Amino acid sequence: MRKKNSPKNLVSGKIAAVRECLEQLHQGLPDTEVEYVGADRLTHTYVKSCFLMITQRIVDINTAIIAFCFNSEPKNSFHKHHGFRMMHQHGAIDKTTLSFFESALTHYRTIANPYEELPLSEMYDISRMLLKHSETYIMQIEHFFQRRQ
C-alpha cells in the first residue's frame, strides 16, 4: 500500500520546482536594466517565461496549502489573488509578501496576454523583485510548516 503524501511533502516538491525556476531566472536575467533592455528577444522571452512559471507554481503552492491545511477546496471561481489573501489571513505569509504577489499577479496577466506588452524596464524590475520575494515566500512557507508541527 502506498503512503499518502503529507501536505508538507507535497509542498516541498513544489518548492523545489520553484527554486529550480528561480535559479534559471537568476542565470538568465542580466545584471542591470540597461543590459536587459538591450538584450535580444530570446532573453526577453526567457525572462517572461521564467516569471510566468515561478508565479504559477507559487499559486499552485497556495492552492495545495489551502486545500490540505485550511480545509478549503478551491472552487472553479477560485481567484489567484484570493489565494494569497487566504495565505495571509492564516498567517502563512506576511503583508509585504501578500502585497508583492498581488502586484505580481497584475503583471502576470499583462505578460500572459499576447495582445499586451509590459515595458522592458518594468519587466526587468518585477523580475528582480520576484527573485527576492519568492525566496521570502519560500522561507515563510517553510516556517509555516515548522510552526504546525
Accessible surface in RSA format (square Angstrom, percent):
REM  Atomic radii and reference values for relative SASA: ProtOr
REM  Chains: A
REM  Algorithm: Lee & Richards
REM  Probe-radius: 1.40
REM  Slices: 20
REM RES _ NUM      All-atoms   Total-Side   Main-Chain    Non-polar    All polar
REM                ABS   REL    ABS   REL    ABS   REL    ABS   REL    ABS   REL
RES MET A   1   242.85 125.8 151.77 100.4  91.08 216.9 128.91 109.6 113.94 151.0
RES ARG A   2   227.64  95.6 203.20 103.6  24.45  58.2  81.88 111.9 145.76  88.3
RES LYS A   3   195.49  95.4 164.99 101.2  30.51  72.6 116.21 104.6  79.29  84.5
RES LYS A   4   173.12  84.5 151.05  92.7  22.07  52.5 105.95  95.4  67.17  71.5
RES ASN A   5   102.57  70.7  83.42  80.6  19.15  46.1  14.10  33.9  88.47  85.5
RES SER A   6    44.47  37.6  38.56  51.5   5.92  13.6  40.47  86.2   4.01   5.6
RES PRO A   7    44.86  32.7  43.65  39.8   1.21   4.4  44.66  36.9   0.20   1.2
RES LYS A   8    81.48  39.7  80.48  49.4   0.99   2.4  54.51  49.1  26.97  28.7
RES ASN A   9    90.83  62.6  80.08  77.4  10.75  25.9  13.79  33.2  77.04  74.5
RES LEU A  10    55.60  31.0  51.40  36.8   4.21  10.6  54.36  38.2   1.25   3.4
RES VAL A  11     1.94   1.3   1.94   1.8   0.00   0.0   1.94   1.7   0.00   0.0
RES SER A  12    55.25  46.7  47.58  63.5   7.67  17.7  31.66  67.4  23.59  33.1
RES GLY A  13    45.35  55.9   0.00   N/A  45.35  55.9  36.74 100.8   8.62  19.3
RES LYS A  14    64.91  31.7  60.25  37.0   4.65  11.1  24.52  22.1  40.39  43.0
RES ILE A  15     7.16   4.1   7.16   5.3   0.00   0.0   7.16   5.2   0.00   0.0
RES ALA A  16    60.60  55.7  50.89  78.5   9.71  22.1  54.97  77.4   5.63  14.9
RES ALA A  17    29.04  26.7  23.93  36.9   5.11  11.6  28.33  39.9   0.70   1.9
RES VAL A  18     0.00   0.0   0.00   0.0   0.00   0.0   0.00   0.0   0.00   0.0
RES ARG A  19    99.68  41.9  94.44  48.1   5.24  12.5  42.06  57.5  57.62  34.9
RES GLU A  20   107.61  61.8  99.68  75.4   7.92  18.9  33.54  64.9  74.07  60.5
RES CYS A  21     7.72   5.8   7.72   8.6   0.00   0.0   0.06   0.1   7.67   8.3
RES LEU A  22     6.68   3.7   6.25   4.5   0.42   1.1   6.60   4.6   0.07   0.2
RES GLU A  23    87.28  50.1  84.28  63.8   3.00   7.1  39.83  77.0  47.45  38.7
RES GLN A  24    69.73  39.0  69.63  50.9   0.10   0.2  17.31  36.9  52.42  39.8
RES LEU A  25     0.00   0.0   0.00   0.0   0.00   0.0   0.00   0.0   0.00   0.0
RES HIS A  26   107.22  58.6  98.87  68.7   8.35  21.4  61.44  63.3  45.78  53.3
RES GLN A  27   133.62  74.7  97.10  71.0  36.52  87.0  36.37  77.4  97.24  73.8
RES GLY A  28    21.01  25.9   0.00   N/A  21.01  25.9  14.07  38.6   6.94  15.5
RES LEU A  29     5.25   2.9   0.00   0.0   5.25  13.2   0.33   0.2   4.92  13.2
RES PRO A  30    27.32  19.9  15.12  13.8  12.20  44.4  27.19  22.4   0.14   0.9
RES ASP A  31   117.84  82.5  99.18  98.7  18.66  44.1  22.13  52.1  95.71  95.4
RES THR A  32    63.49  45.2  60.91  61.7   2.58   6.2  61.27  82.3   2.23   3.4
RES GLU A  33    66.41  38.1  62.65  47.4   3.76   9.0  16.83  32.6  49.58  40.5
RES VAL A  34   126.25  83.1 119.71 108.4   6.53  15.7 122.76 106.7   3.49   9.5
RES GLU A  35    93.26  53.5  81.13  61.4  12.12  28.9  40.90  79.1  52.35  42.7
RES TYR A  36     0.00   0.0   0.00   0.0   0.00   0.0   0.00   0.0   0.00   0.0
RES VAL A  37    66.42  43.7  57.05  51.7   9.37  22.6  57.05  49.6   9.37  25.4
RES GLY A  38    67.53  83.3   0.00   N/A  67.53  83.3  35.55  97.6  31.97  71.6
RES ALA A  39    27.67  25.4   8.26  12.7  19.41  44.2  18.35  25.8   9.32  24.7
RES ASP A  40    89.35  62.6  73.66  73.3  15.70  37.1  46.19 108.7  43.16  43.0
RES ARG A  41   194.94  81.9 187.28  95.5   7.66  18.2  68.69  93.9 126.26  76.5
RES LEU A  42   137.37  76.5 130.72  93.5   6.65  16.7 134.04  94.1   3.33   9.0
RES THR A  43    32.08  22.8  28.18  28.6   3.89   9.3   9.29  12.5  22.78  34.4
RES HIS A  44    19.96  10.9  19.96  13.9   0.00   0.0  11.28  11.6   8.68  10.1
RES THR A  45    71.46  50.8  70.98  72.0   0.48   1.1  53.83  72.3  17.63  26.7
RES TYR A  46    87.12  40.7  82.54  47.0   4.58  11.9  72.90  54.8  14.22  17.5
RES VAL A  47     0.00   0.0   0.00   0.0   0.00   0.0   0.00   0.0   0.00   0.0
RES LYS A  48    41.77  20.4  41.77  25.6   0.00   0.0  19.61  17.7  22.16  23.6
RES SER A  49    60.09  50.8  54.42  72.6   5.68  13.1  32.38  68.9  27.72  38.8
RES CYS A  50     8.40   6.4   5.41   6.0   2.99   7.0   2.89   7.3   5.50   5.9
RES PHE A  51     0.00   0.0   0.00   0.0   0.00   0.0   0.00   0.0   0.00   0.0
RES LEU A  52    43.71  24.3  42.98  30.7   0.74   1.9  43.25  30.4   0.47   1.3
RES MET A  53    88.67  45.9  84.94  56.2   3.72   8.9  76.92  65.4  11.75  15.6
RES ILE A  54     0.00   0.0   0.00   0.0   0.00   0.0   0.00   0.0   0.00   0.0
RES THR A  55     0.06   0.0   0.06   0.1   0.00   0.0   0.06   0.1   0.00   0.0
RES GLN A  56    53.87  30.1  53.65  39.2   0.22   0.5  31.76  67.6  22.12  16.8
RES ARG A  57    71.90  30.2  71.62  36.5   0.28   0.7  13.02  17.8  58.87  35.7
RES ILE A  58     0.00   0.0   0.00   0.0   0.00   0.0   0.00   0.0   0.00   0.0
RES VAL A  59     9.20   6.1   9.20   8.3   0.00   0.0   9.20   8.0   0.00   0.0
RES ASP A  60    52.33  36.7  49.45  49.2   2.87   6.8   9.63  22.7  42.69  42.6
RES ILE A  61     0.00   0.0   0.00   0.0   0.00   0.0   0.00   0.0   0.00   0.0
RES ASN A  62     1.82   1.3   1.82   1.8   0.00   0.0   1.37   3.3   0.45   0.4
RES THR A  63    41.36  29.4  41.36  41.9   0.00   0.0  36.60  49.2   4.76   7.2
RES ALA A  64     9.21   8.5   3.83   5.9   5.38  12.2   8.68  12.2   0.53   1.4
RES ILE A  65     0.04   0.0   0.00   0.0   0.04   0.1   0.04   0.0   0.00   0.0
RES ILE A  66     0.38   0.2   0.38   0.3   0.00   0.0   0.38   0.3   0.00   0.0
RES ALA A  67    19.74  18.1  11.29  17.4   8.45  19.2  11.29  15.9   8.45  22.4
RES PHE A  68    98.99  49.5  78.77  48.8  20.22  52.6  81.44  49.4  17.55  50.2
RES CYS A  69    13.74  10.4   0.91   1.0  12.82  30.1   0.38   1.0  13.35  14.4
RES PHE A  70    26.01  13.0   3.93   2.4  22.07  57.4   9.56   5.8  16.45  47.1
RES ASN A  71   135.33  93.3 101.63  98.2  33.70  81.1  32.14  77.3 103.20  99.7
RES SER A  72    37.67  31.8  32.70  43.6   4.98  11.5  15.04  32.0  22.64  31.7
RES GLU A  73   116.64  67.0 110.12  83.3   6.52  15.5  54.31 105.0  62.33  50.9
RES PRO A  74    39.75  29.0  16.86  15.4  22.89  83.2  18.78  15.5  20.96 130.3
RES LYS A  75   141.33  68.9 130.32  80.0  11.01  26.2 101.79  91.6  39.54  42.1
RES ASN A  76   168.48 116.2 128.17 123.9  40.30  97.0  38.81  93.4 129.67 125.3
RES SER A  77   100.29  84.7  71.26  95.1  29.03  66.9  57.49 122.4  42.80  60.0
RES PHE A  78    51.33  25.7  23.94  14.8  27.39  71.3  29.42  17.8  21.90  62.7
RES HIS A  79    94.43  51.6  91.43  63.6   3.00   7.7  64.59  66.6  29.84  34.7
RES LYS A  80    68.87  33.6  65.42  40.1   3.45   8.2  45.12  40.6  23.75  25.3
RES HIS A  81    19.61  10.7  19.61  13.6   0.00   0.0  16.41  16.9   3.21   3.7
RES HIS A  82    81.72  44.7  81.72  56.8   0.00   0.0  51.00  52.6  30.72  35.7
RES GLY A  83     1.17   1.4   0.00   N/A   1.17   1.4   1.17   3.2   0.00   0.0
RES PHE A  84     0.00   0.0   0.00   0.0   0.00   0.0   0.00   0.0   0.00   0.0
RES ARG A  85   112.16  47.1 111.05  56.6   1.11   2.6  42.30  57.8  69.85  42.3
RES MET A  86    21.52  11.1  21.51  14.2   0.00   0.0  17.96  15.3   3.56   4.7
RES MET A  87     0.00   0.0   0.00   0.0   0.00   0.0   0.00   0.0   0.00   0.0
RES HIS A  88    60.73  33.2  53.94  37.5   6.79  17.4  32.75  33.8  27.98  32.6
RES GLN A  89   141.27  79.0 103.85  75.9  37.42  89.1  36.78  78.3 104.50  79.3
RES HIS A  90    88.90  48.6  64.55  44.9  24.34  62.3  43.71  45.0  45.19  52.6
RES GLY A  91    40.02  49.3   0.00   N/A  40.02  49.3  29.74  81.6  10.28  23.0
RES ALA A  92     1.80   1.7   0.00   0.0   1.80   4.1   0.08   0.1   1.72   4.6
RES ILE A  93     6.44   3.7   0.00   0.0   6.44  15.5   3.07   2.2   3.37   9.1
RES ASP A  94    67.44  47.2  59.49  59.2   7.96  18.8  39.30  92.5  28.14  28.1
RES LYS A  95   127.56  62.2 125.30  76.9   2.26   5.4  84.50  76.1  43.06  45.9
RES THR A  96    87.98  62.6  82.18  83.3   5.80  13.8  50.63  68.0  37.35  56.5
RES THR A  97     0.49   0.3   0.49   0.5   0.00   0.0   0.00   0.0   0.49   0.7
RES LEU A  98     9.22   5.1   9.22   6.6   0.00   0.0   9.22   6.5   0.00   0.0
RES SER A  99    53.73  45.4  46.26  61.7   7.46  17.2  32.88  70.0  20.85  29.2
RES PHE A 100    14.74   7.4   8.00   5.0   6.74  17.5  14.18   8.6   0.56   1.6
RES PHE A 101     0.00   0.0   0.00   0.0   0.00   0.0   0.00   0.0   0.00   0.0
RES GLU A 102    41.17  23.6  39.84  30.1   1.34   3.2  13.91  26.9  27.27  22.3
RES SER A 103    48.81  41.2  40.39  53.9   8.43  19.4  31.10  66.2  17.72  24.8
RES ALA A 104     0.00   0.0   0.00   0.0   0.00   0.0   0.00   0.0   0.00   0.0
RES LEU A 105     2.65   1.5   2.33   1.7   0.32   0.8   2.33   1.6   0.32   0.9
RES THR A 106    67.91  48.3  67.16  68.1   0.74   1.8  52.47  70.5  15.44  23.3
RES HIS A 107    34.94  19.1  33.92  23.6   1.02   2.6  24.03  24.8  10.91  12.7
RES TYR A 108    31.65  14.8  31.65  18.0   0.00   0.0  11.44   8.6  20.21  24.9
RES ARG A 109   129.32  54.3 121.46  61.9   7.86  18.7  71.09  97.2  58.23  35.3
RES THR A 110    26.46  18.8  25.82  26.2   0.64   1.5   7.94  10.7  18.52  28.0
RES ILE A 111    20.41  11.6   0.59   0.4  19.82  47.8   3.94   2.8  16.48  44.7
RES ALA A 112    54.43  50.0  28.98  44.7  25.45  57.9  32.91  46.3  21.52  57.0
RES ASN A 113    47.85  33.0  41.52  40.1   6.33  15.2  12.18  29.3  35.67  34.5
RES PRO A 114   115.84  84.4  75.75  69.0  40.10 145.8  88.70  73.2  27.14 168.7
RES TYR A 115   200.39  93.6 165.47  94.1  34.92  90.9 124.24  93.4  76.15  93.9
RES GLU A 116    85.73  49.2  75.02  56.8  10.72  25.5  31.05  60.1  54.68  44.6
RES GLU A 117   122.72  70.5  97.95  74.1  24.77  59.0  64.93 125.6  57.80  47.2
RES LEU A 118    14.28   8.0  10.37   7.4   3.91   9.8  10.52   7.4   3.76  10.1
RES PRO A 119    73.39  53.5  61.39  56.0  12.00  43.6  73.22  60.5   0.16   1.0
RES LEU A 120    54.52  30.4  49.31  35.3   5.21  13.1  49.31  34.6   5.21  14.0
RES SER A 121    42.59  36.0  40.83  54.5   1.76   4.1  17.76  37.8  24.83  34.8
RES GLU A 122    75.71  43.5  73.35  55.5   2.35   5.6  31.04  60.0  44.67  36.5
RES MET A 123     0.00   0.0   0.00   0.0   0.00   0.0   0.00   0.0   0.00   0.0
RES TYR A 124    15.38   7.2  15.38   8.7   0.00   0.0  12.00   9.0   3.38   4.2
RES ASP A 125    66.55  46.6  64.45  64.1   2.11   5.0  19.75  46.5  46.81  46.7
RES ILE A 126     2.08   1.2   1.97   1.5   0.11   0.3   1.97   1.4   0.11   0.3
RES SER A 127     0.00   0.0   0.00   0.0   0.00   0.0   0.00   0.0   0.00   0.0
RES ARG A 128    74.50  31.3  68.56  34.9   5.94  14.1  44.23  60.4  30.27  18.3
RES MET A 129    83.02  43.0  81.34  53.8   1.68   4.0  50.05  42.6  32.98  43.7
RES LEU A 130     0.00   0.0   0.00   0.0   0.00   0.0   0.00   0.0   0.00   0.0
RES LEU A 131    23.62  13.2  21.49  15.4   2.13   5.4  21.91  15.4   1.71   4.6
RES LYS A 132   136.49  66.6 125.66  77.1  10.82  25.8  87.86  79.1  48.62  51.8
RES HIS A 133    18.52  10.1  18.52  12.9   0.00   0.0   6.78   7.0  11.74  13.7
RES SER A 134     0.00   0.0   0.00   0.0   0.00   0.0   0.00   0.0   0.00   0.0
RES GLU A 135    76.02  43.6  76.02  57.5   0.00   0.0  40.37  78.1  35.65  29.1
RES THR A 136    37.76  26.9  37.70  38.2   0.05   0.1  22.26  29.9  15.50  23.4
RES TYR A 137     0.00   0.0   0.00   0.0   0.00   0.0   0.00   0.0   0.00   0.0
RES ILE A 138     0.00   0.0   0.00   0.0   0.00   0.0   0.00   0.0   0.00   0.0
RES MET A 139   117.31  60.8 112.20  74.3   5.11  12.2  74.06  63.0  43.25  57.3
RES GLN A 140    30.76  17.2  27.85  20.4   2.91   6.9  25.03  53.3   5.73   4.3
RES ILE A 141     0.00   0.0   0.00   0.0   0.00   0.0   0.00   0.0   0.00   0.0
RES GLU A 142    63.43  36.4  59.52  45.0   3.91   9.3  28.58  55.3  34.85  28.5
RES HIS A 143    92.50  50.6  91.46  63.6   1.04   2.6  63.46  65.4  29.03  33.8
RES PHE A 144     7.23   3.6   7.23   4.5   0.00   0.0   7.23   4.4   0.00   0.0
RES PHE A 145    13.45   6.7  12.44   7.7   1.01   2.6  12.44   7.5   1.01   2.9
RES GLN A 146   111.66  62.4  98.33  71.9  13.33  31.7  28.91  61.5  82.75  62.8
RES ARG A 147   123.77  52.0  88.89  45.3  34.89  83.1  61.19  83.6  62.58  37.9
RES ARG A 148   125.79  52.8  88.46  45.1  37.33  88.9  29.84  40.8  95.94  58.1
RES GLN A 149   155.17  86.8  88.80  64.9  66.37 158.0  68.99 146.9  86.18  65.4
END  Absolute sums over single chains surface
CHAIN  1 A     8655.2       7279.9       1375.3       4702.7       3952.5
END  Absolute sums over all chains
TOTAL          8655.2       7279.9       1375.3       4702.7       3952.5
